[in-house]
Amino acid sequence: PPIDDPACVIPFGSQGSTNPTPLGRPTVQHGYQKFAYNPTREHFIVALTSGTWTYSEGSGWTRLTPSFPSTGSDPRALMIYDPTIDTVIWIPLAAASEKMYRFNYATASWVPFGLFPYYQGVAFTDVYSAYDPVRRKHLVTSDANGVGGSLWWLDTTGPNPAWTQIGDVPAEILGVNSVAFDTINNVFV
């Protein structure tokens, strides 16, 4: 294709294109944690400017839908796989929306799934999570742009997701920008 073909243009800033490439793949862009691995389906699910995609080693890229939930002017969001509901959850990190979504594979669409506890200090921050299979909850951490943060439990075992802020957290732990669960010792690291 010609170099000025809109399908091939990658906008400055790596925000991607709304069009797939001529080979039917998404354009290169920053992911901002808008991807998660679904072990049941054995693929990654990714939200990009050109829509919601899956990627697996055997099948390559597959576009599920040309849309994904809005994050407003801030491209950051957190996508996590939840084994309780066997799908991914979309958590917005911008003040534009408090709505969380879950992906419905049967309809290839994002369905509203409760609210993110937006408050000053979490919006426009970096958020990370790890799943605790013992408690059946996600530990969600926020890094308030390098000036501390907060810890939350996200529980999806009930009819609606429930958020509980964890208090009395040592200052050394607030603002961590990575978290994982050690299944041998049943602790977060």
Secondary structure, 3 states (H helix, E strand, C coil): CCCCCHHHCCCCCCCCCCCCCCCCCCCCCCCCCCEEEECCCCEEEEEECCEEEEEECCCEEEEEECCCCCCCCCCCEEEEEECCCCEEEEEECCCCCCEEEEEECCCCEEEEEEECCCCCCCCCCEEEEEEECCCCEEEEEEECCCCCEEEEEEECCCCCCEEEEECCCCCCCCCCCCCCEECCCCEEC
